[in-house]
Structure formats: structure tokens, C-alpha cells
């Protein structure tokens, strides 16, 4: 089984609901995508609507991966900077692979597709992302070429008494072969 990657696909009901379901399922499986389980699609919908608005305004681009059955299997968002001194890099965020597809290398495929997409944007030289400490995510991103460039201790509170580091990672595109 392989994934089909689409940058900026048309957002109709099937894609809209597919991303919402993915986000809910990833969150409830413990994924570090902005929510703490348990959540429902209705909990996530307001954040998804913010993403859709940013996409409509051209501030954010959506990368979607469909599985062989045409279901949304993975997503990532690439967000452009508006600050005039930071327009040479993009944020990568809400990186998700559906739990039923984890362990198949699709996370690496998603990051490679995001790198390819970012490299196609005029003037973009790097990708930055943040991840939650305590999950091993920084090791995964490092294995995909990202370097840790910053860490804010205890910046993310997932529960009372459970604070995690907010880790910033960078992938310079100019140095990639």
C-alpha cells in the first residue's frame, strides 16, 4: 500500500470530514496535535475551521495523503510567515498519520512530501516545526534531517503536574541534496 500526496486539494465534504476524522483519531490515540484525549470531532472542529480560513486566505497550504481506498491517511500544514524578516522559511505543523497507518514509514513519506512542497515555494529556504517533548518526536524528526534549534522547558501543560518541553526544530532546504 502506498500513499498519494496532494498539495492544496479542493476541500469538499469528503476531504473536510476526512481531515476532521483523522485529527480526532490521532488525538484520541495520544498524538501530539494540539489536543488531549478524549476528544470528539466537535471539539476539534473550531481549530479545523481556523485552518480552513488560513488556507482560504493563502497563509497556509494543506498537504494531504490519501491511502489506496481514497481515505485521508495523513496531513501536514505549511504556514507562511508574514513578518518581513522571516519570509524565507515556513512552519510545518499539525503533522498527522492515522494510527492504523503508523509504523509503515508514512511519517517519513509525509515529511519528504512536505519538504518537496516547501522547496517548490518561491524564496523558501527552511522548514521549522515545534514538537512536544517526552514523546520521542524530536528523535523521529532528527532522523528525517531536522535539527533541534531551541527548547522551552515545561512550556506545554498536558495535565496538572505533567509539563513538557516545547522543542523547535529546523530543516534547511538549501543544504538538502
C-alpha atoms as an extended CHARMM CRD file, in Angstrom:
* protein
*
       177  EXT
         1         1  UNK       CA              0.0000000000        0.0000000000        0.0000000000  PROA      1               0.0000000000
         2         2  UNK       CA              1.2590000000        3.4740000000       -0.7990000000  PROA      2               0.0000000000
         3         3  UNK       CA              0.0280000000        6.9840000000       -0.2570000000  PROA      3               0.0000000000
         4         4  UNK       CA             -0.9610000000        9.5940000000       -2.8240000000  PROA      4               0.0000000000
         5         5  UNK       CA              0.1040000000       13.1000000000       -1.7830000000  PROA      5               0.0000000000
         6         6  UNK       CA             -1.8960000000       16.1650000000       -2.7940000000  PROA      6               0.0000000000
         7         7  UNK       CA             -0.9080000000       19.7630000000       -2.1420000000  PROA      7               0.0000000000
         8         8  UNK       CA             -3.8510000000       22.1290000000       -1.8350000000  PROA      8               0.0000000000
         9         9  UNK       CA             -6.5580000000       19.6490000000       -2.8230000000  PROA      9               0.0000000000
        10        10  UNK       CA            -10.0820000000       21.0070000000       -3.3000000000  PROA      10              0.0000000000
        11        11  UNK       CA            -11.8350000000       20.9690000000        0.0630000000  PROA      11              0.0000000000
        12        12  UNK       CA            -15.1910000000       19.3240000000       -0.3780000000  PROA      12              0.0000000000
        13        13  UNK       CA            -17.2760000000       17.4730000000        2.2140000000  PROA      13              0.0000000000
        14        14  UNK       CA            -15.3050000000       14.2230000000        1.8760000000  PROA      14              0.0000000000
        15        15  UNK       CA            -11.9100000000       15.8580000000        2.4550000000  PROA      15              0.0000000000
        16        16  UNK       CA            -13.2720000000       18.1720000000        5.1520000000  PROA      16              0.0000000000
        17        17  UNK       CA            -14.7510000000       15.2510000000        7.0890000000  PROA      17              0.0000000000
        18        18  UNK       CA            -11.7110000000       13.0590000000        6.4060000000  PROA      18              0.0000000000
        19        19  UNK       CA             -9.3050000000       15.5650000000        7.9430000000  PROA      19              0.0000000000
        20        20  UNK       CA            -11.5960000000       16.0710000000       10.9220000000  PROA      20              0.0000000000
        21        21  UNK       CA            -11.8260000000       12.3080000000       11.4780000000  PROA      21              0.0000000000
        22        22  UNK       CA             -8.0500000000       11.9330000000       11.1130000000  PROA      22              0.0000000000
        23        23  UNK       CA             -7.4020000000       14.7130000000       13.6190000000  PROA      23              0.0000000000
        24        24  UNK       CA             -9.8710000000       13.1990000000       16.0940000000  PROA      24              0.0000000000
        25        25  UNK       CA             -8.4600000000        9.6880000000       15.7540000000  PROA      25              0.0000000000
        26        26  UNK       CA             -4.8390000000       10.8700000000       16.0540000000  PROA      26              0.0000000000
        27        27  UNK       CA             -5.6960000000       12.9730000000       19.1160000000  PROA      27              0.0000000000
        28        28  UNK       CA             -7.5220000000       10.0980000000       20.8070000000  PROA      28              0.0000000000
        29        29  UNK       CA             -4.5700000000        7.7870000000       20.1190000000  PROA      29              0.0000000000
        30        30  UNK       CA             -2.3690000000       10.2140000000       22.0740000000  PROA      30              0.0000000000
        31        31  UNK       CA             -0.9020000000       12.1210000000       19.1230000000  PROA      31              0.0000000000
        32        32  UNK       CA              0.6520000000       15.4910000000       19.8990000000  PROA      32              0.0000000000
        33        33  UNK       CA             -1.5610000000       17.5720000000       17.6160000000  PROA      33              0.0000000000
        34        34  UNK       CA             -2.9760000000       20.1930000000       19.9490000000  PROA      34              0.0000000000
        35        35  UNK       CA             -5.4950000000       18.2210000000       21.9910000000  PROA      35              0.0000000000
        36        36  UNK       CA             -5.5140000000       15.8740000000       24.9630000000  PROA      36              0.0000000000
        37        37  UNK       CA             -7.7580000000       12.7970000000       24.7310000000  PROA      37              0.0000000000
        38        38  UNK       CA            -10.5630000000       12.1280000000       24.8770000000  PROA      38              0.0000000000
        39        39  UNK       CA            -11.8670000000       14.4960000000       22.1920000000  PROA      39              0.0000000000
        40        40  UNK       CA            -14.7060000000       14.4670000000       19.7100000000  PROA      40              0.0000000000
        41        41  UNK       CA            -14.8520000000       15.8440000000       16.1960000000  PROA      41              0.0000000000
        42        42  UNK       CA            -16.8890000000       18.7250000000       17.6110000000  PROA      42              0.0000000000
        43        43  UNK       CA            -14.0200000000       19.5920000000       19.9790000000  PROA      43              0.0000000000
        44        44  UNK       CA            -11.6200000000       19.7980000000       17.0430000000  PROA      44              0.0000000000
        45        45  UNK       CA            -13.9230000000       21.4550000000       14.5000000000  PROA      45              0.0000000000
        46        46  UNK       CA            -13.2040000000       25.0910000000       15.6170000000  PROA      46              0.0000000000
        47        47  UNK       CA             -9.4570000000       24.5800000000       15.1280000000  PROA      47              0.0000000000
        48        48  UNK       CA            -10.0440000000       22.9250000000       11.7430000000  PROA      48              0.0000000000
        49        49  UNK       CA            -12.1750000000       25.9140000000       10.7260000000  PROA      49              0.0000000000
        50        50  UNK       CA             -9.2720000000       28.2370000000       11.6340000000  PROA      50              0.0000000000
        51        51  UNK       CA             -7.0060000000       26.1780000000        9.3900000000  PROA      51              0.0000000000
        52        52  UNK       CA             -9.5450000000       26.3440000000        6.5660000000  PROA      52              0.0000000000
        53        53  UNK       CA             -9.7590000000       30.1310000000        6.9180000000  PROA      53              0.0000000000
        54        54  UNK       CA             -5.9600000000       30.4360000000        6.7720000000  PROA      54              0.0000000000
        55        55  UNK       CA             -5.9490000000       28.2300000000        3.6630000000  PROA      55              0.0000000000
        56        56  UNK       CA             -8.6100000000       30.3900000000        2.0190000000  PROA      56              0.0000000000
        57        57  UNK       CA             -6.5440000000       33.4890000000        2.7790000000  PROA      57              0.0000000000
        58        58  UNK       CA             -3.4120000000       31.8860000000        1.2740000000  PROA      58              0.0000000000
        59        59  UNK       CA             -1.4880000000       31.9350000000        4.5560000000  PROA      59              0.0000000000
        60        60  UNK       CA             -1.4730000000       28.1640000000        4.9150000000  PROA      60              0.0000000000
        61        61  UNK       CA             -1.1280000000       25.2610000000        2.5000000000  PROA      61              0.0000000000
        62        62  UNK       CA             -2.5530000000       21.7870000000        3.1220000000  PROA      62              0.0000000000
        63        63  UNK       CA             -0.6700000000       18.6170000000        2.2540000000  PROA      63              0.0000000000
        64        64  UNK       CA             -2.9060000000       15.5400000000        2.3060000000  PROA      64              0.0000000000
        65        65  UNK       CA             -2.0410000000       11.8880000000        1.8330000000  PROA      65              0.0000000000
        66        66  UNK       CA             -4.7360000000        9.5090000000        0.6490000000  PROA      66              0.0000000000
        67        67  UNK       CA             -4.4860000000        5.7530000000        1.1060000000  PROA      67              0.0000000000
        68        68  UNK       CA             -5.3140000000        3.1850000000       -1.5770000000  PROA      68              0.0000000000
        69        69  UNK       CA             -9.0030000000        3.4200000000       -0.6520000000  PROA      69              0.0000000000
        70        70  UNK       CA             -9.0020000000        7.2250000000       -1.0730000000  PROA      70              0.0000000000
        71        71  UNK       CA             -9.3180000000        7.9080000000        2.6590000000  PROA      71              0.0000000000
        72        72  UNK       CA             -7.3490000000       10.6960000000        4.3340000000  PROA      72              0.0000000000
        73        73  UNK       CA             -4.3830000000        8.8870000000        5.8680000000  PROA      73              0.0000000000
        74        74  UNK       CA             -2.0470000000       11.7650000000        6.7670000000  PROA      74              0.0000000000
        75        75  UNK       CA             -1.8200000000       15.5440000000        6.6790000000  PROA      75              0.0000000000
        76        76  UNK       CA              0.5240000000       18.4170000000        7.3680000000  PROA      76              0.0000000000
        77        77  UNK       CA              0.0530000000       22.1570000000        7.1470000000  PROA      77              0.0000000000
        78        78  UNK       CA              2.6630000000       24.5910000000        5.8580000000  PROA      78              0.0000000000
        79        79  UNK       CA              2.2040000000       28.1480000000        7.0600000000  PROA      79              0.0000000000
        80        80  UNK       CA              3.8960000000       31.1980000000        5.5910000000  PROA      80              0.0000000000
        81        81  UNK       CA              5.4000000000       33.9170000000        7.7500000000  PROA      81              0.0000000000
        82        82  UNK       CA              4.0230000000       37.4100000000        7.4570000000  PROA      82              0.0000000000
        83        83  UNK       CA              6.9460000000       39.1160000000        9.1860000000  PROA      83              0.0000000000
        84        84  UNK       CA              9.1170000000       40.7180000000        6.5130000000  PROA      84              0.0000000000
        85        85  UNK       CA             12.3300000000       39.3930000000        8.1070000000  PROA      85              0.0000000000
        86        86  UNK       CA             11.1060000000       35.7910000000        8.2800000000  PROA      86              0.0000000000
        87        87  UNK       CA              9.5500000000       35.1640000000        4.8810000000  PROA      87              0.0000000000
        88        88  UNK       CA             12.3520000000       32.7860000000        3.8850000000  PROA      88              0.0000000000
        89        89  UNK       CA             11.0470000000       29.8800000000        5.9730000000  PROA      89              0.0000000000
        90        90  UNK       CA              7.7080000000       28.1610000000        6.6200000000  PROA      90              0.0000000000
        91        91  UNK       CA              6.1650000000       26.4960000000        9.6590000000  PROA      91              0.0000000000
        92        92  UNK       CA              5.2090000000       22.8390000000        9.4060000000  PROA      92              0.0000000000
        93        93  UNK       CA              2.5170000000       21.9250000000       11.8850000000  PROA      93              0.0000000000
        94        94  UNK       CA             -0.3090000000       19.5480000000       12.7360000000  PROA      94              0.0000000000
        95        95  UNK       CA              1.6580000000       16.6890000000       11.2020000000  PROA      95              0.0000000000
        96        96  UNK       CA             -0.5640000000       13.5960000000       11.4370000000  PROA      96              0.0000000000
        97        97  UNK       CA             -0.5550000000        9.9870000000       10.2720000000  PROA      97              0.0000000000
        98        98  UNK       CA             -3.6350000000        7.9380000000       11.0770000000  PROA      98              0.0000000000
        99        99  UNK       CA             -2.9560000000        5.3660000000       13.8270000000  PROA      99              0.0000000000
       100       100  UNK       CA             -3.9120000000        2.4840000000       11.5100000000  PROA      100             0.0000000000
       101       101  UNK       CA             -1.1030000000        3.5620000000        9.1580000000  PROA      101             0.0000000000
       102       102  UNK       CA              1.6310000000        4.1910000000       11.7170000000  PROA      102             0.0000000000
       103       103  UNK       CA              4.7170000000        2.0090000000       11.5860000000  PROA      103             0.0000000000
       104       104  UNK       CA              4.6380000000        1.7880000000        7.7790000000  PROA      104             0.0000000000
       105       105  UNK       CA              7.0850000000        4.6200000000        7.0520000000  PROA      105             0.0000000000
       106       106  UNK       CA              4.3050000000        7.0220000000        6.1200000000  PROA      106             0.0000000000
       107       107  UNK       CA              5.5290000000        9.6470000000        8.5840000000  PROA      107             0.0000000000
       108       108  UNK       CA              8.8400000000        9.8000000000        6.7050000000  PROA      108             0.0000000000
       109       109  UNK       CA              6.9780000000        9.8950000000        3.4150000000  PROA      109             0.0000000000
       110       110  UNK       CA              4.8390000000       12.7660000000        4.6960000000  PROA      110             0.0000000000
       111       111  UNK       CA              7.8830000000       14.7600000000        5.8010000000  PROA      111             0.0000000000
       112       112  UNK       CA              9.5960000000       14.1320000000        2.4650000000  PROA      112             0.0000000000
       113       113  UNK       CA              6.4800000000       15.3560000000        0.6340000000  PROA      113             0.0000000000
       114       114  UNK       CA              6.3480000000       18.4340000000        2.8830000000  PROA      114             0.0000000000
       115       115  UNK       CA              9.9950000000       19.1380000000        2.1460000000  PROA      115             0.0000000000
       116       116  UNK       CA              9.3300000000       18.8350000000       -1.5780000000  PROA      116             0.0000000000
       117       117  UNK       CA              6.3190000000       21.1350000000       -1.3180000000  PROA      117             0.0000000000
       118       118  UNK       CA              8.2000000000       23.7570000000        0.7090000000  PROA      118             0.0000000000
       119       119  UNK       CA             11.0860000000       23.6130000000       -1.7550000000  PROA      119             0.0000000000
       120       120  UNK       CA              8.6890000000       24.4980000000       -4.5580000000  PROA      120             0.0000000000
       121       121  UNK       CA              7.5730000000       27.7210000000       -2.8370000000  PROA      121             0.0000000000
       122       122  UNK       CA              9.2960000000       30.8650000000       -4.0790000000  PROA      122             0.0000000000
       123       123  UNK       CA             12.0590000000       32.0430000000       -1.7100000000  PROA      123             0.0000000000
       124       124  UNK       CA             11.6050000000       29.3630000000        0.9600000000  PROA      124             0.0000000000
       125       125  UNK       CA             14.9070000000       28.1470000000        2.3920000000  PROA      125             0.0000000000
       126       126  UNK       CA             13.8970000000       26.2260000000        5.5110000000  PROA      126             0.0000000000
       127       127  UNK       CA             11.1220000000       24.4980000000        7.4250000000  PROA      127             0.0000000000
       128       128  UNK       CA             10.5840000000       24.9990000000       11.1460000000  PROA      128             0.0000000000
       129       129  UNK       CA              8.3790000000       22.9390000000       13.4060000000  PROA      129             0.0000000000
       130       130  UNK       CA              7.7450000000       22.5010000000       17.0640000000  PROA      130             0.0000000000
       131       131  UNK       CA              7.0620000000       19.2820000000       18.8820000000  PROA      131             0.0000000000
       132       132  UNK       CA              6.1240000000       18.1950000000       22.3690000000  PROA      132             0.0000000000
       133       133  UNK       CA              8.9130000000       16.7660000000       24.4900000000  PROA      133             0.0000000000
       134       134  UNK       CA              8.5440000000       13.4780000000       26.3080000000  PROA      134             0.0000000000
       135       135  UNK       CA              7.1600000000       11.6360000000       23.2740000000  PROA      135             0.0000000000
       136       136  UNK       CA             10.3780000000       10.8940000000       21.3490000000  PROA      136             0.0000000000
       137       137  UNK       CA              9.1890000000       13.0850000000       18.4950000000  PROA      137             0.0000000000
       138       138  UNK       CA             12.4270000000       15.0380000000       18.3610000000  PROA      138             0.0000000000
       139       139  UNK       CA             14.3260000000       11.7950000000       17.6420000000  PROA      139             0.0000000000
       140       140  UNK       CA             11.9530000000       10.9780000000       14.8000000000  PROA      140             0.0000000000
       141       141  UNK       CA             12.2700000000       14.4560000000       13.2670000000  PROA      141             0.0000000000
       142       142  UNK       CA             16.0630000000       14.3500000000       13.7020000000  PROA      142             0.0000000000
       143       143  UNK       CA             16.1450000000       11.0410000000       11.8260000000  PROA      143             0.0000000000
       144       144  UNK       CA             14.4240000000       12.8880000000        8.9610000000  PROA      144             0.0000000000
       145       145  UNK       CA             17.0870000000       15.6100000000        8.8390000000  PROA      145             0.0000000000
       146       146  UNK       CA             15.6790000000       18.2000000000       11.2510000000  PROA      146             0.0000000000
       147       147  UNK       CA             17.9880000000       19.7550000000       13.8490000000  PROA      147             0.0000000000
       148       148  UNK       CA             16.9100000000       20.8990000000       17.2910000000  PROA      148             0.0000000000
       149       149  UNK       CA             17.4470000000       24.6720000000       17.4740000000  PROA      149             0.0000000000
       150       150  UNK       CA             15.5450000000       25.5790000000       20.6210000000  PROA      150             0.0000000000
       151       151  UNK       CA             13.7760000000       24.2360000000       23.6630000000  PROA      151             0.0000000000
       152       152  UNK       CA             11.4900000000       25.8920000000       26.1810000000  PROA      152             0.0000000000
       153       153  UNK       CA             11.3270000000       23.7390000000       29.2990000000  PROA      153             0.0000000000
       154       154  UNK       CA              7.8700000000       22.9100000000       30.6750000000  PROA      154             0.0000000000
       155       155  UNK       CA              6.0720000000       25.1450000000       28.1430000000  PROA      155             0.0000000000
       156       156  UNK       CA              3.3360000000       22.6200000000       27.3360000000  PROA      156             0.0000000000
       157       157  UNK       CA              0.9980000000       21.5200000000       30.1250000000  PROA      157             0.0000000000
       158       158  UNK       CA             -0.7460000000       18.2950000000       29.1180000000  PROA      158             0.0000000000
       159       159  UNK       CA             -2.1470000000       17.7230000000       32.6210000000  PROA      159             0.0000000000
       160       160  UNK       CA             -1.6250000000       19.0720000000       36.1310000000  PROA      160             0.0000000000
       161       161  UNK       CA              1.9100000000       18.0820000000       37.1000000000  PROA      161             0.0000000000
       162       162  UNK       CA              2.7560000000       16.9530000000       33.5380000000  PROA      162             0.0000000000
       163       163  UNK       CA              4.6030000000       19.7450000000       31.7820000000  PROA      163             0.0000000000
       164       164  UNK       CA              6.5740000000       19.0590000000       28.6060000000  PROA      164             0.0000000000
       165       165  UNK       CA              9.2670000000       20.9130000000       26.7080000000  PROA      165             0.0000000000
       166       166  UNK       CA              8.3510000000       22.8050000000       23.5470000000  PROA      166             0.0000000000
       167       167  UNK       CA             11.0660000000       21.8330000000       21.0730000000  PROA      167             0.0000000000
       168       168  UNK       CA             11.8050000000       23.8410000000       17.9180000000  PROA      168             0.0000000000
       169       169  UNK       CA             13.4280000000       22.0320000000       15.0050000000  PROA      169             0.0000000000
       170       170  UNK       CA             14.7390000000       23.2760000000       11.6620000000  PROA      170             0.0000000000
       171       171  UNK       CA             15.3100000000       21.7090000000        8.2710000000  PROA      171             0.0000000000
       172       172  UNK       CA             17.4070000000       23.9670000000        5.9860000000  PROA      172             0.0000000000
       173       173  UNK       CA             16.3180000000       23.2490000000        2.4250000000  PROA      173             0.0000000000
       174       174  UNK       CA             19.3910000000       24.7910000000        0.8190000000  PROA      174             0.0000000000
       175       175  UNK       CA             21.5940000000       22.1290000000        2.4040000000  PROA      175             0.0000000000
       176       176  UNK       CA             19.4620000000       19.2490000000        1.1530000000  PROA      176             0.0000000000
       177       177  UNK       CA             20.6500000000       17.3690000000       -1.8660000000  PROA      177             0.0000000000
